[in-house]
Structures are given as structure tokens and as C-alpha cells.
Amino acid sequence: MKELQSVLVVLYDVHGRIDL
């Protein structure tokens, strides 16, 4: 599940950078 957790972290980070 480490891979999935890493992907979620990356997606969340990108979403935060977009700052909708």
C-alpha cells in the first residue's frame, strides 16, 4: 500500500499547489 499512499500524497500536493 506504500505505492498507493505515495500517489495520494503527490496528488494532494499538486491539488494544493493549484489552490482552487
RODO-2510 file (C-alpha; in nm, 4 decimals, decimal comma):
residues 20
     n   res          X          Y          Z
     1     m     0,0000     0,0000     0,0000
     2     k     0,3065     0,2234     0,0101
     3     e     0,2798     0,2966    -0,3614
     4     l    -0,0849     0,4000    -0,3314
     5     q    -0,0094     0,6221    -0,0318
     6     s     0,2725     0,7911    -0,2245
     7     v     0,0434     0,8561    -0,5208
     8     l    -0,2228     1,0061    -0,2944
     9     v     0,0360     1,2328    -0,1327
    10     v     0,1589     1,3510    -0,4730
    11     l    -0,1936     1,4156    -0,5995
    12     y    -0,2818     1,6023    -0,2800
    13     d     0,0344     1,8118    -0,3087
    14     v    -0,0429     1,9015    -0,6714
    15     h    -0,4023     1,9866    -0,5778
    16     g    -0,2712     2,2131    -0,3018
    17     r    -0,0363     2,3879    -0,5441
    18     i    -0,3301     2,4591    -0,7768
    19     d    -0,5067     2,6154    -0,4776
    20     l    -0,8618     2,6012    -0,6120
***
